[in-house]
Amino acid sequence: LHFRILDYTLTGCYADQHSVQVFASGKPKISAHRKLISSDYYIWNSKAPAPVTYGSLLL
């Protein structure tokens, strides 16, 4: 996660899996963009045989 607030001091930030909240002391000019980088992922059961599930996330 990268963000930039031009000419303002950051007073707080909160990030979770659904949102990012940025707090500044005034009305900041915010430059924001998003980019997701993902690759294949694998889920397996190490204790017993199980089918393998995999996939890619594309935007």
PDB file with SEQRES, HELIX, SHEET and CRYST1 records, atoms N, CA, C and O in Angstrom:
SEQRES   1 A   59  LEU HIS PHE ARG ILE LEU ASP TYR THR LEU THR GLY CYS          
SEQRES   2 A   59  TYR ALA ASP GLN HIS SER VAL GLN VAL PHE ALA SER GLY          
SEQRES   3 A   59  LYS PRO LYS ILE SER ALA HIS ARG LYS LEU ILE SER SER          
SEQRES   4 A   59  ASP TYR TYR ILE TRP ASN SER LYS ALA PRO ALA PRO VAL          
SEQRES   5 A   59  THR TYR GLY SER LEU LEU LEU                                  
SHEET    1 AA1 2 LEU A  10  ALA A  15  0                                        
SHEET    2 AA1 2 VAL A  20  ALA A  24 -1                                        
CRYST1    1.000    1.000    1.000  90.00  90.00  90.00 P 1           1          
ATOM      1  N   LEU A   1       0.849  -1.176   0.000  1.00  0.00           N  
ATOM      2  CA  LEU A   1       0.000   0.000   0.000  1.00  0.00           C  
ATOM      3  C   LEU A   1       0.886   1.227   0.000  1.00  0.00           C  
ATOM      4  O   LEU A   1       1.733   1.401   0.877  1.00  0.00           O  
ATOM      5  N   HIS A   2       0.680   2.079  -0.998  1.00  0.00           N  
ATOM      6  CA  HIS A   2       1.414   3.337  -1.088  1.00  0.00           C  
ATOM      7  C   HIS A   2       0.405   4.464  -1.230  1.00  0.00           C  
ATOM      8  O   HIS A   2      -0.563   4.328  -1.978  1.00  0.00           O  
ATOM      9  N   PHE A   3       0.606   5.560  -0.536  1.00  0.00           N  
ATOM     10  CA  PHE A   3      -0.227   6.733  -0.738  1.00  0.00           C  
ATOM     11  C   PHE A   3       0.608   7.975  -0.496  1.00  0.00           C  
ATOM     12  O   PHE A   3       1.633   7.929   0.184  1.00  0.00           O  
ATOM     13  N   ARG A   4       0.151   9.103  -1.069  1.00  0.00           N  
ATOM     14  CA  ARG A   4       0.900  10.345  -0.961  1.00  0.00           C  
ATOM     15  C   ARG A   4      -0.089  11.489  -0.758  1.00  0.00           C  
ATOM     16  O   ARG A   4      -1.071  11.605  -1.490  1.00  0.00           O  
ATOM     17  N   ILE A   5       0.173  12.326   0.228  1.00  0.00           N  
ATOM     18  CA  ILE A   5      -0.613  13.531   0.450  1.00  0.00           C  
ATOM     19  C   ILE A   5       0.330  14.703   0.212  1.00  0.00           C  
ATOM     20  O   ILE A   5       1.354  14.836   0.883  1.00  0.00           O  
ATOM     21  N   LEU A   6      -0.023  15.545  -0.743  1.00  0.00           N  
ATOM     22  CA  LEU A   6       0.845  16.644  -1.137  1.00  0.00           C  
ATOM     23  C   LEU A   6       0.673  17.843  -0.198  1.00  0.00           C  
ATOM     24  O   LEU A   6      -0.447  18.305   0.020  1.00  0.00           O  
ATOM     25  N   ASP A   7       1.770  18.340   0.352  1.00  0.00           N  
ATOM     26  CA  ASP A   7       1.815  19.559   1.166  1.00  0.00           C  
ATOM     27  C   ASP A   7       0.983  19.498   2.446  1.00  0.00           C  
ATOM     28  O   ASP A   7       0.513  20.540   2.905  1.00  0.00           O  
ATOM     29  N   TYR A   8       0.786  18.342   3.030  1.00  0.00           N  
ATOM     30  CA  TYR A   8       0.050  18.213   4.284  1.00  0.00           C  
ATOM     31  C   TYR A   8       0.731  17.193   5.183  1.00  0.00           C  
ATOM     32  O   TYR A   8       1.463  16.321   4.715  1.00  0.00           O  
ATOM     33  N   THR A   9       0.483  17.315   6.464  1.00  0.00           N  
ATOM     34  CA  THR A   9       1.000  16.368   7.437  1.00  0.00           C  
ATOM     35  C   THR A   9      -0.064  15.319   7.725  1.00  0.00           C  
ATOM     36  O   THR A   9      -1.218  15.654   7.991  1.00  0.00           O  
ATOM     37  N   LEU A  10       0.316  14.083   7.671  1.00  0.00           N  
ATOM     38  CA  LEU A  10      -0.600  12.980   7.950  1.00  0.00           C  
ATOM     39  C   LEU A  10      -0.834  12.885   9.453  1.00  0.00           C  
ATOM     40  O   LEU A  10       0.123  12.847  10.226  1.00  0.00           O  
ATOM     41  N   THR A  11      -2.103  12.847   9.876  1.00  0.00           N  
ATOM     42  CA  THR A  11      -2.410  12.732  11.301  1.00  0.00           C  
ATOM     43  C   THR A  11      -2.911  11.354  11.682  1.00  0.00           C  
ATOM     44  O   THR A  11      -2.987  11.040  12.870  1.00  0.00           O  
ATOM     45  N   GLY A  12      -3.262  10.508  10.696  1.00  0.00           N  
ATOM     46  CA  GLY A  12      -3.720   9.166  11.015  1.00  0.00           C  
ATOM     47  C   GLY A  12      -4.022   8.369   9.764  1.00  0.00           C  
ATOM     48  O   GLY A  12      -4.281   8.929   8.699  1.00  0.00           O  
ATOM     49  N   CYS A  13      -3.987   7.063   9.905  1.00  0.00           N  
ATOM     50  CA  CYS A  13      -4.261   6.167   8.792  1.00  0.00           C  
ATOM     51  C   CYS A  13      -4.824   4.871   9.354  1.00  0.00           C  
ATOM     52  O   CYS A  13      -4.339   4.360  10.364  1.00  0.00           O  
ATOM     53  N   TYR A  14      -5.856   4.341   8.691  1.00  0.00           N  
ATOM     54  CA  TYR A  14      -6.442   3.070   9.094  1.00  0.00           C  
ATOM     55  C   TYR A  14      -6.649   2.244   7.838  1.00  0.00           C  
ATOM     56  O   TYR A  14      -7.256   2.728   6.882  1.00  0.00           O  
ATOM     57  N   ALA A  15      -6.163   1.015   7.813  1.00  0.00           N  
ATOM     58  CA  ALA A  15      -6.308   0.145   6.646  1.00  0.00           C  
ATOM     59  C   ALA A  15      -6.821  -1.214   7.093  1.00  0.00           C  
ATOM     60  O   ALA A  15      -6.341  -1.779   8.075  1.00  0.00           O  
ATOM     61  N   ASP A  16      -7.806  -1.735   6.361  1.00  0.00           N  
ATOM     62  CA  ASP A  16      -8.259  -3.098   6.568  1.00  0.00           C  
ATOM     63  C   ASP A  16      -8.495  -3.731   5.202  1.00  0.00           C  
ATOM     64  O   ASP A  16      -8.144  -3.141   4.181  1.00  0.00           O  
ATOM     65  N   GLN A  17      -9.076  -4.901   5.172  1.00  0.00           N  
ATOM     66  CA  GLN A  17      -9.222  -5.621   3.913  1.00  0.00           C  
ATOM     67  C   GLN A  17     -10.255  -4.986   2.979  1.00  0.00           C  
ATOM     68  O   GLN A  17     -10.308  -5.349   1.804  1.00  0.00           O  
ATOM     69  N   HIS A  18     -11.078  -4.051   3.464  1.00  0.00           N  
ATOM     70  CA  HIS A  18     -12.125  -3.451   2.649  1.00  0.00           C  
ATOM     71  C   HIS A  18     -11.882  -1.986   2.310  1.00  0.00           C  
ATOM     72  O   HIS A  18     -12.427  -1.495   1.321  1.00  0.00           O  
ATOM     73  N   SER A  19     -11.086  -1.277   3.093  1.00  0.00           N  
ATOM     74  CA  SER A  19     -10.939   0.157   2.861  1.00  0.00           C  
ATOM     75  C   SER A  19      -9.641   0.685   3.455  1.00  0.00           C  
ATOM     76  O   SER A  19      -8.991   0.030   4.270  1.00  0.00           O  
ATOM     77  N   VAL A  20      -9.288   1.881   3.024  1.00  0.00           N  
ATOM     78  CA  VAL A  20      -8.164   2.627   3.587  1.00  0.00           C  
ATOM     79  C   VAL A  20      -8.692   4.010   3.942  1.00  0.00           C  
ATOM     80  O   VAL A  20      -9.293   4.678   3.101  1.00  0.00           O  
ATOM     81  N   GLN A  21      -8.477   4.441   5.171  1.00  0.00           N  
ATOM     82  CA  GLN A  21      -8.892   5.770   5.609  1.00  0.00           C  
ATOM     83  C   GLN A  21      -7.644   6.557   5.975  1.00  0.00           C  
ATOM     84  O   GLN A  21      -6.795   6.071   6.723  1.00  0.00           O  
ATOM     85  N   VAL A  22      -7.532   7.767   5.450  1.00  0.00           N  
ATOM     86  CA  VAL A  22      -6.386   8.638   5.707  1.00  0.00           C  
ATOM     87  C   VAL A  22      -6.912   9.917   6.339  1.00  0.00           C  
ATOM     88  O   VAL A  22      -7.873  10.504   5.844  1.00  0.00           O  
ATOM     89  N   PHE A  23      -6.294  10.350   7.421  1.00  0.00           N  
ATOM     90  CA  PHE A  23      -6.723  11.537   8.142  1.00  0.00           C  
ATOM     91  C   PHE A  23      -5.637  12.599   8.047  1.00  0.00           C  
ATOM     92  O   PHE A  23      -4.464  12.316   8.290  1.00  0.00           O  
ATOM     93  N   ALA A  24      -6.027  13.819   7.696  1.00  0.00           N  
ATOM     94  CA  ALA A  24      -5.097  14.942   7.631  1.00  0.00           C  
ATOM     95  C   ALA A  24      -5.716  16.116   8.381  1.00  0.00           C  
ATOM     96  O   ALA A  24      -6.918  16.127   8.644  1.00  0.00           O  
ATOM     97  N   SER A  25      -4.889  17.107   8.726  1.00  0.00           N  
ATOM     98  CA  SER A  25      -5.370  18.222   9.531  1.00  0.00           C  
ATOM     99  C   SER A  25      -6.223  19.209   8.736  1.00  0.00           C  
ATOM    100  O   SER A  25      -6.991  19.960   9.337  1.00  0.00           O  
ATOM    101  N   GLY A  26      -6.118  19.234   7.431  1.00  0.00           N  
ATOM    102  CA  GLY A  26      -6.903  20.157   6.610  1.00  0.00           C  
ATOM    103  C   GLY A  26      -7.576  19.427   5.470  1.00  0.00           C  
ATOM    104  O   GLY A  26      -7.863  18.234   5.568  1.00  0.00           O  
ATOM    105  N   LYS A  27      -7.828  20.143   4.388  1.00  0.00           N  
ATOM    106  CA  LYS A  27      -8.392  19.527   3.187  1.00  0.00           C  
ATOM    107  C   LYS A  27      -7.236  19.246   2.225  1.00  0.00           C  
ATOM    108  O   LYS A  27      -6.829  20.129   1.471  1.00  0.00           O  
ATOM    109  N   PRO A  28      -6.713  18.037   2.248  1.00  0.00           N  
ATOM    110  CA  PRO A  28      -5.521  17.747   1.442  1.00  0.00           C  
ATOM    111  C   PRO A  28      -5.859  17.507  -0.023  1.00  0.00           C  
ATOM    112  O   PRO A  28      -6.979  17.135  -0.372  1.00  0.00           O  
ATOM    113  N   LYS A  29      -4.855  17.731  -0.872  1.00  0.00           N  
ATOM    114  CA  LYS A  29      -4.923  17.297  -2.259  1.00  0.00           C  
ATOM    115  C   LYS A  29      -4.313  15.901  -2.278  1.00  0.00           C  
ATOM    116  O   LYS A  29      -3.125  15.749  -1.997  1.00  0.00           O  
ATOM    117  N   ILE A  30      -5.089  14.897  -2.598  1.00  0.00           N  
ATOM    118  CA  ILE A  30      -4.619  13.517  -2.530  1.00  0.00           C  
ATOM    119  C   ILE A  30      -4.408  12.972  -3.931  1.00  0.00           C  
ATOM    120  O   ILE A  30      -5.290  13.056  -4.786  1.00  0.00           O  
ATOM    121  N   SER A  31      -3.240  12.420  -4.150  1.00  0.00           N  
ATOM    122  CA  SER A  31      -2.935  11.717  -5.392  1.00  0.00           C  
ATOM    123  C   SER A  31      -2.998  10.228  -5.085  1.00  0.00           C  
ATOM    124  O   SER A  31      -2.203   9.725  -4.292  1.00  0.00           O  
ATOM    125  N   ALA A  32      -3.940   9.516  -5.708  1.00  0.00           N  
ATOM    126  CA  ALA A  32      -4.124   8.097  -5.384  1.00  0.00           C  
ATOM    127  C   ALA A  32      -4.278   7.274  -6.652  1.00  0.00           C  
ATOM    128  O   ALA A  32      -4.846   7.734  -7.642  1.00  0.00           O  
ATOM    129  N   HIS A  33      -3.770   6.066  -6.610  1.00  0.00           N  
ATOM    130  CA  HIS A  33      -4.005   5.078  -7.656  1.00  0.00           C  
ATOM    131  C   HIS A  33      -3.911   3.711  -7.011  1.00  0.00           C  
ATOM    132  O   HIS A  33      -3.355   3.560  -5.923  1.00  0.00           O  
ATOM    133  N   ARG A  34      -4.459   2.717  -7.691  1.00  0.00           N  
ATOM    134  CA  ARG A  34      -4.384   1.372  -7.130  1.00  0.00           C  
ATOM    135  C   ARG A  34      -3.882   0.404  -8.182  1.00  0.00           C  
ATOM    136  O   ARG A  34      -4.137   0.548  -9.377  1.00  0.00           O  
ATOM    137  N   LYS A  35      -3.157  -0.589  -7.687  1.00  0.00           N  
ATOM    138  CA  LYS A  35      -2.624  -1.626  -8.562  1.00  0.00           C  
ATOM    139  C   LYS A  35      -2.579  -2.904  -7.743  1.00  0.00           C  
ATOM    140  O   LYS A  35      -2.091  -2.910  -6.613  1.00  0.00           O  
ATOM    141  N   LEU A  36      -3.083  -3.975  -8.311  1.00  0.00           N  
ATOM    142  CA  LEU A  36      -3.068  -5.269  -7.642  1.00  0.00           C  
ATOM    143  C   LEU A  36      -2.134  -6.193  -8.404  1.00  0.00           C  
ATOM    144  O   LEU A  36      -2.264  -6.362  -9.616  1.00  0.00           O  
ATOM    145  N   ILE A  37      -1.210  -6.779  -7.699  1.00  0.00           N  
ATOM    146  CA  ILE A  37      -0.293  -7.745  -8.291  1.00  0.00           C  
ATOM    147  C   ILE A  37      -0.599  -9.091  -7.660  1.00  0.00           C  
ATOM    148  O   ILE A  37      -0.568  -9.236  -6.438  1.00  0.00           O  
ATOM    149  N   SER A  38      -0.894 -10.067  -8.493  1.00  0.00           N  
ATOM    150  CA  SER A  38      -1.279 -11.373  -7.979  1.00  0.00           C  
ATOM    151  C   SER A  38      -0.681 -12.454  -8.858  1.00  0.00           C  
ATOM    152  O   SER A  38      -0.325 -12.210 -10.011  1.00  0.00           O  
ATOM    153  N   SER A  39      -0.576 -13.635  -8.307  1.00  0.00           N  
ATOM    154  CA  SER A  39      -0.114 -14.790  -9.071  1.00  0.00           C  
ATOM    155  C   SER A  39      -0.934 -15.997  -8.637  1.00  0.00           C  
ATOM    156  O   SER A  39      -1.840 -15.873  -7.812  1.00  0.00           O  
ATOM    157  N   ASP A  40      -0.625 -17.136  -9.180  1.00  0.00           N  
ATOM    158  CA  ASP A  40      -1.362 -18.349  -8.818  1.00  0.00           C  
ATOM    159  C   ASP A  40      -1.196 -18.644  -7.330  1.00  0.00           C  
ATOM    160  O   ASP A  40      -0.152 -18.368  -6.739  1.00  0.00           O  
ATOM    161  N   TYR A  41      -2.215 -19.193  -6.755  1.00  0.00           N  
ATOM    162  CA  TYR A  41      -2.136 -19.617  -5.362  1.00  0.00           C  
ATOM    163  C   TYR A  41      -2.632 -21.048  -5.267  1.00  0.00           C  
ATOM    164  O   TYR A  41      -3.437 -21.491  -6.087  1.00  0.00           O  
ATOM    165  N   TYR A  42      -2.159 -21.753  -4.285  1.00  0.00           N  
ATOM    166  CA  TYR A  42      -2.485 -23.159  -4.107  1.00  0.00           C  
ATOM    167  C   TYR A  42      -2.966 -23.380  -2.682  1.00  0.00           C  
ATOM    168  O   TYR A  42      -2.393 -22.840  -1.736  1.00  0.00           O  
ATOM    169  N   ILE A  43      -4.011 -24.167  -2.533  1.00  0.00           N  
ATOM    170  CA  ILE A  43      -4.527 -24.548  -1.219  1.00  0.00           C  
ATOM    171  C   ILE A  43      -4.474 -26.065  -1.153  1.00  0.00           C  
ATOM    172  O   ILE A  43      -4.992 -26.741  -2.042  1.00  0.00           O  
ATOM    173  N   TRP A  44      -3.861 -26.603  -0.123  1.00  0.00           N  
ATOM    174  CA  TRP A  44      -3.760 -28.050  -0.034  1.00  0.00           C  
ATOM    175  C   TRP A  44      -3.916 -28.504   1.409  1.00  0.00           C  
ATOM    176  O   TRP A  44      -3.788 -27.715   2.346  1.00  0.00           O  
ATOM    177  N   ASN A  45      -4.185 -29.751   1.562  1.00  0.00           N  
ATOM    178  CA  ASN A  45      -4.350 -30.368   2.867  1.00  0.00           C  
ATOM    179  C   ASN A  45      -3.117 -31.232   3.096  1.00  0.00           C  
ATOM    180  O   ASN A  45      -2.923 -32.222   2.391  1.00  0.00           O  
ATOM    181  N   SER A  46      -2.293 -30.882   4.054  1.00  0.00           N  
ATOM    182  CA  SER A  46      -1.056 -31.622   4.294  1.00  0.00           C  
ATOM    183  C   SER A  46      -1.285 -32.888   5.113  1.00  0.00           C  
ATOM    184  O   SER A  46      -0.377 -33.714   5.212  1.00  0.00           O  
ATOM    185  N   LYS A  47      -2.456 -33.069   5.700  1.00  0.00           N  
ATOM    186  CA  LYS A  47      -2.720 -34.226   6.552  1.00  0.00           C  
ATOM    187  C   LYS A  47      -3.389 -35.380   5.814  1.00  0.00           C  
ATOM    188  O   LYS A  47      -3.346 -36.513   6.294  1.00  0.00           O  
ATOM    189  N   ALA A  48      -4.003 -35.128   4.663  1.00  0.00           N  
ATOM    190  CA  ALA A  48      -4.715 -36.174   3.924  1.00  0.00           C  
ATOM    191  C   ALA A  48      -4.799 -35.789   2.450  1.00  0.00           C  
ATOM    192  O   ALA A  48      -4.670 -34.612   2.113  1.00  0.00           O  
ATOM    193  N   PRO A  49      -5.015 -36.772   1.561  1.00  0.00           N  
ATOM    194  CA  PRO A  49      -5.155 -36.445   0.151  1.00  0.00           C  
ATOM    195  C   PRO A  49      -6.366 -35.528  -0.080  1.00  0.00           C  
ATOM    196  O   PRO A  49      -7.422 -35.715   0.523  1.00  0.00           O  
ATOM    197  N   ALA A  50      -6.196 -34.555  -0.946  1.00  0.00           N  
ATOM    198  CA  ALA A  50      -7.286 -33.634  -1.278  1.00  0.00           C  
ATOM    199  C   ALA A  50      -7.017 -33.040  -2.650  1.00  0.00           C  
ATOM    200  O   ALA A  50      -5.859 -32.918  -3.050  1.00  0.00           O  
ATOM    201  N   PRO A  51      -8.058 -32.669  -3.375  1.00  0.00           N  
ATOM    202  CA  PRO A  51      -7.839 -32.006  -4.661  1.00  0.00           C  
ATOM    203  C   PRO A  51      -7.175 -30.641  -4.457  1.00  0.00           C  
ATOM    204  O   PRO A  51      -7.370 -29.997  -3.426  1.00  0.00           O  
ATOM    205  N   VAL A  52      -6.408 -30.216  -5.425  1.00  0.00           N  
ATOM    206  CA  VAL A  52      -5.714 -28.936  -5.362  1.00  0.00           C  
ATOM    207  C   VAL A  52      -6.578 -27.889  -6.042  1.00  0.00           C  
ATOM    208  O   VAL A  52      -7.102 -28.119  -7.132  1.00  0.00           O  
ATOM    209  N   THR A  53      -6.727 -26.740  -5.399  1.00  0.00           N  
ATOM    210  CA  THR A  53      -7.473 -25.621  -5.965  1.00  0.00           C  
ATOM    211  C   THR A  53      -6.488 -24.504  -6.250  1.00  0.00           C  
ATOM    212  O   THR A  53      -5.643 -24.187  -5.413  1.00  0.00           O  
ATOM    213  N   TYR A  54      -6.593 -23.913  -7.417  1.00  0.00           N  
ATOM    214  CA  TYR A  54      -5.701 -22.811  -7.753  1.00  0.00           C  
ATOM    215  C   TYR A  54      -6.428 -21.850  -8.667  1.00  0.00           C  
ATOM    216  O   TYR A  54      -7.474 -22.180  -9.226  1.00  0.00           O  
ATOM    217  N   GLY A  55      -5.876 -20.666  -8.817  1.00  0.00           N  
ATOM    218  CA  GLY A  55      -6.477 -19.688  -9.716  1.00  0.00           C  
ATOM    219  C   GLY A  55      -5.647 -18.429  -9.765  1.00  0.00           C  
ATOM    220  O   GLY A  55      -4.692 -18.267  -9.006  1.00  0.00           O  
ATOM    221  N   SER A  56      -6.019 -17.542 -10.662  1.00  0.00           N  
ATOM    222  CA  SER A  56      -5.360 -16.252 -10.801  1.00  0.00           C  
ATOM    223  C   SER A  56      -6.402 -15.164 -10.668  1.00  0.00           C  
ATOM    224  O   SER A  56      -7.550 -15.342 -11.073  1.00  0.00           O  
ATOM    225  N   LEU A  57      -6.008 -14.041 -10.103  1.00  0.00           N  
ATOM    226  CA  LEU A  57      -6.886 -12.896  -9.984  1.00  0.00           C  
ATOM    227  C   LEU A  57      -6.465 -11.891 -11.035  1.00  0.00           C  
ATOM    228  O   LEU A  57      -5.333 -11.409 -11.015  1.00  0.00           O  
ATOM    229  N   LEU A  58      -7.349 -11.574 -11.939  1.00  0.00           N  
ATOM    230  CA  LEU A  58      -7.045 -10.632 -13.007  1.00  0.00           C  
ATOM    231  C   LEU A  58      -7.967  -9.437 -12.901  1.00  0.00           C  
ATOM    232  O   LEU A  58      -9.164  -9.588 -12.660  1.00  0.00           O  
ATOM    233  N   LEU A  59      -7.407  -8.238 -13.082  1.00  0.00           N  
ATOM    234  CA  LEU A  59      -8.230  -7.018 -13.084  1.00  0.00           C  
ATOM    235  C   LEU A  59      -8.246  -6.445 -14.463  1.00  0.00           C  
ATOM    236  O   LEU A  59      -8.877  -5.415 -14.697  1.00  0.00           O  
TER     237      LEU A  59                                                      
END                                                                             
